[in-house]
């Protein structure tokens, strides 16, 4: 233990003794000389790797038993990256050249595991953070967690004491399950997409998919491939774009055009090409918003749908588009237009939300309403007292990688300054 660690650890323990905080005696206190990173998804791994490159140690706390748990435990089998791989790679390590333009779920997981191995990142798994509080008395964060034993039961807890805290739990920490009138009466299966793996489990069944984002659209397509009969609930306006146009990825083309033209002009161009390639989607029940796809993404964080074949299935009648749900009965769904239809199962493609307000006891940086940084991109990565956020840009892995580099650079500056100004502890 060097002087900096020893001083902080001594002050931390003295502070507890002086305050007679006996309620936490069952916690095992661990001093972390570098940052504590909460979350071992792509964002957390990216920060840890950037810090490691600069010689700064860190500890990642992960509530599940693996890295990238959203991909490994809560995604469907046919999932691929929606953007070309060059826009999804993490800092300091590109995808293998042998990977296709749009890597599969398993290829992406393999890449992330190899990333963790390359940078010797070893998260503390099965450790769920209950609270994180900044202790102004000593100028350090106290991060309290509860671990799981081999049986899955909650075990002993830890209190990590650290100078810097990186929130990397991301935008998709908890499932959003809407309250639908009559849900308890419905006798069919109701599952969130986090539990959906393949349409094979629904072969020959009538399935209602609630949510018309990328997941909902792709689940409908997957159900068709497994001889199910899906219907898609579309309540709001939605932009559907082809995944590729003019021989290039739509996203890549958009990013290139934005270098030369304003966003509204690029949006106008995209919509003209979409009309030529896809036709009038409003005739299929998919009305476009008044604001263009890129402007809407920037202002509201609403991601356009990149079509992987679902539109063609809708045109053929394999997928039925239906309005919002009014209520459910035993096997029947009543829609807001008064029509009713029987279904065997309902799949909720209703997305995820941040869980930061439930454990971070700091109200300045993150909004209690949605769990996102109050400052929009590109200024939402840094808060006060050594608090950082990564993976909350609403710009996917590209935004997370940008913030990971910023965070590592900023912490390195603080690290060097504190070591330089350090006065050794006296020895007795």
PyMOL commands that set and color helices and strands:
alter all, ss='L'
color gray80, all
select helices_A, chain A and resi 3-18+22-24+42-53+69-73+85-87+105-118+193-195+199-202+214-225+250-258+263-278+281-284+293-300+310-316+356-358+396-420
alter helices_A, ss='H'
color red, helices_A
select strands_A, chain A and resi 27-32+35-38+58-61+127-135+140-148+154-162+165-167+174-175+189-192+206-210+229-233+240-242+244-245+248-249+305-307+320-322+325-328+332-335+340-342+345-348+352-353+387-389
alter strands_A, ss='S'
color yellow, strands_A
deselect
rebuild
show_as cartoon
